[in-house]
Amino acid sequence: MSAHDFHQRVITDAGAAVRGLTVALGERLGLYRALAERGPLTSGQLAEATGTNERYIEEWLHAQLSAGYVERHPSSLTYTLPADHVAVLADPKAVTYAAGFFTALKALYATEDLLVDAYRTGDGVGWAEHDAALDTGMGSFFQPTYEHKLVPDWLPALHEVTGKLAGGGTVADVGCGVGHTTLLIARAFPNATVHGFDYSEEAVSIARELAEEAGLSERVVFEVASADDYPGSGYDLVCFFNALHDMGDPVAAAQHVHKSLDTDGTWMLVESNVSPGDVDVRTPAARMFMALSAVMCLPVAVAQRGPHALGNHSGEKAFRAIAEEAGFTRWRRAAETPVNAVYEVRP
């Protein structure tokens, strides 16, 4: 690649970095949804529909147009969100929905000074040092996959788990964040007892609010606890969703899972479907994971001052070694998507 071509590539990336803020604005202000539901709209009509200022909306639409996110009809000066873009930018229930992730950018960019210090000193940047938008934004990023895959595909892929939960089994969702996965399991299995644990007080507070809104607060218990000391024993299922790689002592966490499970219980470990060998693979998912690891996952793990700092692309070999060190004897890749690998781990 020539210097000119590479320069253009970097300028493209810079544009994407700034555009991410406009996507967050579009998500938070309901601009994409309004275009999807009411378009075509002029800038004035979109501003009126969303309670926003027309001059700002005009500028926002220009940014979206230059990015190819929206289309403009010159004769009427109206804008449309193309049908194929609706499922990505305006429909939180679609498996391809991605706009929610961009609301986490303010939390990530705000830690730049902390990251500069961490890179120099080797210290970490803890999850609690981020704005609460990191909880909700990252939750929005993973939620569509969980909505479409967890209950219909991933849980049935595990040995005899769905039968246990249907009959009144017990579940611990560890590192539950704002509780999306916890609530999905509770809805699908009304006889099961479901607990969500996270060491972020803000995330647990949001999870409790979501449970209340969903009418599940009497059936789902959220508590502040870490992965190596959450309460309870005899669980039929313990779940970790994209959380183990963020932990400073994943072996201690795995040992606690082993201790807390029923003798015939299952640990469902969901992790990034990337490995150390993927650093040269430039798929969109790989590029996303490598960048997130450098600014979020690794610093969060380092901040816990444990013996490990995995990063999000440690890969199956590393995770299996941790499980075996903790006393687990059975390991199986039960399911996968381009983004996630689902492992069934049993005593």
Disulfide bonds with the S-S distance in Angstrom:
none
